[in-house]
Amino acid sequence: MTTTFGRSFVAAAIIAASSIIMPIEASAAGCGGASWYALTSKTASGERMNPANLTAAHRSLKFGTKVKVTNKRNGKTVVVRINDRGPFIRGRVIDLSKAAAQNIGMVKSGTASVCYEIVR
């Protein structure tokens, strides 16, 4: 016999599990702010950050995911590999390495409005 409490508990568990999965799927593409960084510290994936590599930080995409980033102002694109977590500033959706930022013409400004999508 299943009680009302039991059904409520199961429903809550399903909702909680789907809320954990949904942000990753929902972030497969999007638009927002981007910034760049050139630190040489360890990334969240455990590798050393190299500003000369085409890498980026994203809050939820799996490490190793390839993402095409397009600068909305000039249409320039670059494909980066996710190897870090961030950005942690409201309105920003991705942090690029300095090399990636150079490729899309945003080093001087420091930030840009971009769109991104997973490439396979």
C-alpha positions, 0 to 999 in steps of 0.5 A: 500500500502506497501512502500519500506521503510516499507518493509525494516523496517519490514525486519530489525526488523525480522533480529534484532529479530532473532539475539537476539534469535540466540545466545541463541540457538547457545550456547546450546553446545560449547567448549572453556575456563573455569575458576572458582570462589569462591565469595559469592556475589549475582549472576545475578539470585539473589541468593547468590553464594555458592562455594560448590554448582555445579553452573556456569555462562554463558553469555546467557543460561537461569537461571536454565539450567543444563549443562554437562561440560567436561574437555578436558584434562582428560575427567572428567565431572560435571553437573552444574546449570546456576545461573550467567552471565559471563565469561567476558574474551575473549575465555572463555565460562563458569565460574564454582563454585569451587566445580564444578572445583574440580570435573573436576580437574581444581582448581590448574590450574585455567583454563581449556579447556572444552566442554559443552552441555545442559542436560535435 
